[in-house]
Amino acid sequence: MYQDLLRSFLRDEDGATSIEYALIAGIVSITIVAALSQVSTTLQGTFSSAASHLAPGG
């Protein structure tokens, strides 16, 4: 009885798709955060440079 239940549980793949989607979403989220972090650093330098050129006496 318990062996049949265990076999049935191990063969069941209903939750596998949702776990795969969750992993993909996590990887995409991490990639977006890393890219935005890099872009924000670049933009900060660009705007700081522009602000120093626009400031009086700059």
ChimeraX attribute file (.defattr): number of C-alpha atoms within 10 A of each C-alpha:
attribute: neighborCount
match mode: 1-to-1
recipient: residues
	/A:1	5
	/A:2	7
	/A:3	8
	/A:4	9
	/A:5	10
	/A:6	11
	/A:7	10
	/A:8	11
	/A:9	10
	/A:10	9
	/A:11	9
	/A:12	10
	/A:13	10
	/A:14	8
	/A:15	8
	/A:16	10
	/A:17	10
	/A:18	11
	/A:19	11
	/A:20	11
	/A:21	11
	/A:22	12
	/A:23	12
	/A:24	12
	/A:25	12
	/A:26	12
	/A:27	11
	/A:28	12
	/A:29	12
	/A:30	12
	/A:31	12
	/A:32	12
	/A:33	11
	/A:34	11
	/A:35	11
	/A:36	12
	/A:37	12
	/A:38	11
	/A:39	11
	/A:40	11
	/A:41	10
	/A:42	12
	/A:43	12
	/A:44	11
	/A:45	11
	/A:46	11
	/A:47	11
	/A:48	12
	/A:49	11
	/A:50	12
	/A:51	12
	/A:52	11
	/A:53	11
	/A:54	10
	/A:55	8
	/A:56	7
	/A:57	6
	/A:58	8
